[in-house]
Amino acid sequence: MAARPDRIARGALPSDRPPPPPAALHAHLLRSQAAAAEPALIRSLMNRAISRLSKPRPGAALGLLLLMPRLPVSPDHFTLPFALNAAASLRILPLGASLHAVAIRLGLLPLRLPVANALVDLYAKCEDFPAAHAALADIPAPDAVSFNSLLCAHARNASVASAESLFTAMPSRTHVSWNAMVVVYVNAGDLVSARRVFDEMPTRDMTSWTVLIVGYCKRGLVQNARELFDKMPAKNLVAWAAMINGYAQTGRPKAVLALFRQLESAGFEPDAATMVGVISAVAQMGSTDLAAWVGAYVDRKKIERNVKILTALVDMHAKCGNVEQALSAFREIAQPDAYPYTALISGLATHGHAKLALQVFERMQAQAVLPDPITFVGVLTACSHAGLVDKGLEYWEAMVRDYGIERRADHYACVVDMLGRAGRIEEAFEMVQTMPMGPHPGALGALLSACKTYDNVEIAEIVANKLFELEPGNTGNYILLSNIYAGKEQWEEAERVRSLMRTKLPFKKPGSTWVEDRQREHAKMSVTAENQLK
């Protein structure tokens, strides 16, 4: 029995069920006798399906669009905006250009505003800005939506001049327009202008506050971010996560945990983005007890174990010396990139597992995952701690020869440390003297420590005097040189250096070596670099 036309139009896609796959829908339509007789009903059905699929499943929506000529029906003014949106989501510029031609052929441009606006959005998201501006210029009476698509694209690309020009030309503005201007200034690093626009906004939504908070945190201005955060009339989880990650990225782990307790007291359930900051904070503190707590918390709360969470867990467990847990989290990552590899290598290298760190690096190479400069800091540190000088020098050459990575001061510091630990003081001293960026506190500090180990007073004096110039406030350099003199029973020289320290620096504050600080920083950077504006 023939299917009734009203059932095809209204009953085939009930509102409480997802649309069928394109192939099934196509077969259903071809089997229906009414389909051939009622093209308007088929178009209505297809339009409804394409509109519902365009956001959650843009590929399926475009698949239905390509089936329409076989039914046969053509798209109309209702079909094309959703089809263009789907093409924009997938950044398929050639298909978008073809739909542009269809719209012209059907006479839908420039008067059909939804089609014209969708076309501007397509070209903007595909970053064909000349075409996007041309499409906008063709609209006789553009509205705020017309401008916003292009304005948001310029904001994502930090194109300040283009965004300012569009914003000025807008006949009317919405909160999206104002937020886009905050975003463009944040992405360009101009927080003064971003705050000016924020203050001028007629109304603010959650995005307005959160974007500026993230901008402050990215520039290390966590105090400004916190002041803004505290003034928010209402907070959502995105704002909490932004502030927590801001503290984590600027090395304030205690502030992270304090704010996390406030989040829980306010009745919020943390998500993966929030927990990345908390895990990073625990990693910075290096507390095995806190690491056990946060690992159990992630499991108990059933936090999504995505790549960012797993990478953060790898970093935390490795830095706390929990090798098995670090390796377990690493194995959960289906296709690890440089970040989890680097976190694991760096953590293992600094906690007495140098040979295992090098084995992980060899696996990284075998999997054709390209290392970055931070990876080689961990690799060279591992070689230094394991006493593998020749192997370390091979990697020193390979990082330039095989990977084109420019050597930085921290790489030199690691190699100087490696040579110094092996007693090759003269070679280490020669490397310090030939560093292209000039003498550096990290390399000099490593060499001074080696001079103490091997009682080399002559080089120690030269190195220490240079450190006194570069780091006049570092009491550790004075104490180290004084101890070197004392080890040689040069008591007068030892006392002279201590007297000099007391004269210049009456109070000593405890600290750590530059190399240790940098290793902690690199491990932290490896898991926090993804938190950027999308």
N, C-alpha and C positions, 0 to 999 in steps of 0.2 A: 504494500500500500504506500502511495506517495506521501512523503512527509509534508506536514502543513507548513505554509510559509511563516505563520506567526511563531511556530516552534523553532524554526531556524533563526528567526530574528531575535526572539526573546528567551527561548528556553535552552538554547545550546550552550550558553555561557552563564550559568547561574552565578549570582554575585558572591556566593559563599564558597565557590570552588575555583581553583586556578584554571586558566585556559588550557586546553589540550595542546600537546606538541604540534608544531606546524604540519608535520606529515600526516598526523591523525586527523587534524582539522581539514586538510586538503582532501583526504580520502572521503571524509564524511560529506563534504560539499559535492564532490564529483558523483557520489552515490545518490544524492538527493535529486529527484526529478524536479522539485520546485526550484532548485538552485539555478537551473538553466533558464527558468522562466522569470525569475525575480532577481535580476542583477542588483537592484537597489537594496534588497534585503541582504544579499551576500556582502555588498560593500559595507552595510551597516554592521554586520557581524564581524567582518575583518577589521573595521575601524575600532570596534570595541576591543577586540583582542589585541591589536597593535598598541592601543593607548594603555591598556593594562600591563602590557609586557615591556613597554619602552624603558621604564626605569629599572625594574628588578632583573629583567632578562632582555637587554637590548639586542643581543644576537638573534634571539627567537623572534622578536618583533620585526627585525629586518628580513628574517626568513619568510615570514608571512607576507611582507611587502612584495618580495620577489615572486611569490606564488600568485599574486593578484592577476597578472596578465593571462595566466593559464585557466582562469575560471570561466569566462574572462570578465574582469572588471578593472577599472582604472582608479588610482588614488584621487582624492579630492582635497578640499581645503581643510577637512578634519583629519585626514590621514597624514598629510605632509608634516605638520608641526611635530607630531609624535615620532614619525620616521626620521626627521632631521635631528630630534633630540637623541634618538637611539644611535644614529651615526656619530653624533658629537660625543656621546659617552664612550664610544669605542675609538674615537679619533680617526674615523675612516673618511678622509678628505675626498678621495675620488668619488665615493658613493654620494657624499654630500653635494659635490658639484653636479653630479647627474640629477639629483633631486632638485637642485636649483634650476636646471634646464627644464625639468618636468613642470615646475611651478610657473615658469615663464610661458611654456607652451599652453598650459591650462588657463592662463590669464589671471593667476592668483597674486602676481606681484605687479606693483608694490602695494596694492590697496588692502589685501588681506593681512592685517597687522600680525596675527599669531604666526603666520607663515614667514613673514618678513623678519620678525623677532627671532624665530627659531633659526633662520638662516644666518643672522648676525652671530648668534650664539655658537653655531657650528663652526664658522670660520674663526671665531675668537678662540674657542677651545682647541682647535687644530693649529692655532698660532699662525694662521694666514692673515696677518693684520691688515695688509692692503685690501684684501677682499672683504674683510669684516668692516673696515671703514667705508668701503664703497657701498656695501649692502646697507649700512646705516644711512649713508647720504641719499640713497634711493627712496627712503621711506618719507612720504610727504609730511606726515605728522607723527613723528616718533614719540613714544611715551617713555616713562622712566625705565620700563623693562627693556626697551630697545637699547638704551644707553648702558644699563647695568651689566648686561652680558659682556660687552666690550670693556667696560670699566673694571670688572672683576678680573678679566684676563690680564689687563695691564697691571693690576695690583699684584697678581701672582708672579709676574715677571719683574716687579719693582721698576716699571717704566713710569717714573714720576711725572715727567713732562707730559706724556700722552694722557695719563690719568687726570692730571690737573686741567688739561685742555678740555677733556670730555666733561669733567665735573662742572666746570664753569659754563659750558654750553647747554647743560641739561635744563629743559623747561620746568621740570619738577624733580624732586629728589625723594627717595625713600630711605629707610634705615639701611637697606642694602647698599645704597650709594655711599652713605656716610661711612659705613663699615669698610667698604672697599678702599676708601681714602686712608683710613687708619692702617689697613693692611699694607697698602703700597708704601707708606712712610716707614712702617715697621720693617718691611722686607728690604727697604733701602737703607736701614740703619739710622733714619732721621727721627729719633724718638721725640724730639722737641716739637716737630711739626705734627707727629702722630698725636701727642698729647693736646696740642692746640685744637686739632679737628675734634678730638674726643670731647674736649670742653665745650666746643661750639655746637655739638649735636643737639638737635631739638628733643630727641628721645634716644634712649640707649636700651639695647637689649643685651642678653647674656653674651652674645658674640662680641659686642663692643668692648665690654670689660675684659673678656678673656683674651682677645687678641692683643690688647695693650699689656696685659700682665705677662703674656708669653714674650712679647717684645722686650720688656724690661729684663726678664729673666735671661733671655738670649744674650743680652749685653752685660750680664753680670750685675745689673742694678736691682738686686733682690729687695732692698729696702723700699725702693719706689714701688716695686711690684706688690710688696706686702701692704703698704699703705693703701694702694688701690683696692687690693683684695679685701681689706678690712672695711672699706667703704661700700662694698657691693650691697645693694638692698636685698638681694637674694643670691644664693650661690647654688650652682649645680656641680655635678661631679667633674665636669670638664675644668671648671675653675679651680677646684681643689687639686686636681691632678696637675694642672699647669703650675700652681704654686709649689706643690711638693717636688715636682721635677726641677723647678727652678732652684730650690734649695740644694737638691742633690747635685745638679750640674755645677754649682758654684762652691762645692765642697763644704756644705753645712749639714752634716748628717744628723746632728742632734736636733736641729730645727725641723728636719724632715720628720723625725719620729714624734716630736711634740705636736706638729701640725696634723700628723696622721691620727694621733689620739683625739684631737679636736674633731676631725672628720668623723670618727666613729661615734663620738659623743653627740654629734649633730644628727645622727641617725642615717648616715650614708653608708652604703655597701661599696667598698672599693672595687674597681675594675682592673683590667690588665694594665692600662696606661698609668693608673695610680700606683700600682704595685711595682712597676719598673723603677720608679723613683725611690720607693721604700727599700727595695732590694739593693739598689745602688748605694744607698746610705749605709746599710748594714755592711756592704762590701768595703766601703771606705773606713768603717770603724774596725773591721777585721775581727769582730767578736764571733767566736764559734757558737756561743749560747744564742746570740741574736740570730745567727744564720740558721740554726736549728729551728728557732721559733718562727721565722718568716717562711722557711720551707714548709713547715707544717701548716702555717696559716694559708698559704697558697693552695695546699691540698684540701684543707678543711672547707675553705670558701669556694672551692671548685673554680678558681680563677683560670680563665682561658690560657692554656700553655702555648701561646703563640711564639714566634721566633724571638720577639723582643724580650718576653718573659724568660724564655729558656736561655737566651744569651746572658741576661742579667743574672740568672741563677748560676750559670757556668762561671761568670766573673766572680760572684760572691763566694761560692764554695772554693774556687781555686785560690782566691786571695786569703781565705780563712784556713787554707791548708787541708780542706776536706776533699781529697783527691777523688775518692770513689763517687761522691755526690756530684762533683764537677763533671766527671766523665759520664755519669749516668744522664745528667741533663743534656750534655753535648750530644749523646747518642740519640736523644729524642728529636733532634733537629734533622729533618729529612735531607735538606740540601744546605748545609752550613756555608755561609760566605765568610769573608775576611774577618768580620766582627767577632763571631763566637770563637773562631780559631785563634785570633789575637788575644782575646780574653783568657782562653785556656792556657796558651803558651806563656803569656805574661805572668799569670797567677802561679803556674807551676814553676817558672824560672825563679821567682822571688821567694818560694817557700820550700827550697831544698829538693825539688824534683826536676833538676836541669835536664837530665838525660831523657826523661819522659817528655819534657817540653820539646826537645829536639825531635823525638819520634813523632809527636803531633805535627810539627812543622814539615817533616818528611811526608806525612800523609797529606797535608795541605798541598804540597807540591804535586804529589801523585794524582790528586783530585783536580788539578789544574785550577786551583783557587789562587788568585793573584794576591800576594802579600802587600801590605802597605807600609809606610815608614814606621808605624807603631809596632807592627809585627816584628820588624827587624830589631827594634829595641829589645823586645822580649827574647828573640833568638840570640842576640849578642850577649845579653845578660845571662842566659842559660850557659852559653859557652864559657863565659867568665867564671861563673860559679862552679862549673864542672871541671875547670882547668883545661879545657879543650882549645888551646890557643890557636893551633894550626887550623882546626875546623872553623873557629871563629873568624880567622883571617880569610878563609875561603868564602864564608858568607859575606864578609866585608867587601870583597871584590865582586861577588855575585849580585849584590843588591844594585850595583851600578851597571855592571855588564849585562846581566840577564833580565833585570826588571826596570832599569832606567830610573831608579829611585835616587834622588839627590841626598847626599849625606848631610845630616844636620848635626848641631852641636851635641845633642843627646847621643847620637851614634858614636861620635868621637869619644864622648865620656865613657861609654861602655867599653870601647876597645882599649882606651887608656887604662881603665880599671882592670880589664882582662890581662893586659901586658904587665901591669903593676903587680897583680896577684901572683903572676908567674915569676916575678923577680926580674923581669926584663925592663928595668927602670930606665936605662938609657934610651931604649926604643920608645918607651912611653913618653919620655921627655922630648924626644925628637918630634913625635907626632903632635904634641901640644904646641910646639914651636911652629909647626907648619900648618896648623889649622887655618883654612881659608877665611873663616869668620873671626879669627883672632883668638887669643887666650880666653878660655871660658871657665866660669867657676866650677862647673860639673867635672870637666876633665882635670882641672888643676886640683880640685879636692880629692878626686880618686888617686891622683899621683902623689899627693902629700900623704895620704893614708898608706900607700905602698912604701913611701920613703921611711915611714915609721916602722913598718914591718921589717924592712931590710936595712935599717940603720944608715940610710944615705943622707947625711947631714948637708952635704954640699948642694945637691939638687933641692932638698927640702927648703933651704934658705931662700933660694931663687923663687921657688913656687909659692912659698908662704908670703913673701913680700909682694908678689903680684896679687895674691888673694886679698892681702890687706888693702890694696888699692880698689879691687873690684867689689869686695864685700866688707866694707869697714865695720859693719855692725854684726858680723858673724864671729862670736866668741870662740866657736869651735876651732877655727883656724889658729888662733893664738894658743889655745890649750894644746893642740896637736903639735905645734912647733916646739912649745915648751917641753912637752913630754919627750920629743925626739932628742932635744938637748940633754934632758935628764937621763935618758937611756945611755947616752955617751958620757955621762958624769960631767957634763959641762954646766955646772950648777949656776955659775954667774950668768951665762947666757939664758938659761931657763928662767931665772928670776927676773932678768931684764925684760923678757917677753911678757911675763905675767904682770910685771909692773906697768908695762905699756898698755896691756889690756885693761887693768884697773883704772888707768888714767883716762882712757878713751871710752871704756864701757864699764861703768861701775856695777851694773847688774847683768848677770848672765841669765838668759832665758833658754830653757831646754829646747832642743830641736832635733832635726834629723838631717842626714846628708842630702845634698842636692840630687844625687842619683836616685836615692830612695824616694824622694818627693816626686821626681819625674816618673818613676815607675808606677807609683800610685796614680798619678795623673793620667798616664797612658791607659792603664787598666780601666779607669773610670770613663775616659773618653770613648773607649771602644764600645760601651753599651749605652751611651747617652747621645750619640751623634745623630740618631734618627728623629729626635723630638723636635721637629720643625713644623712650620706652618704648611699646611697642604694647600 
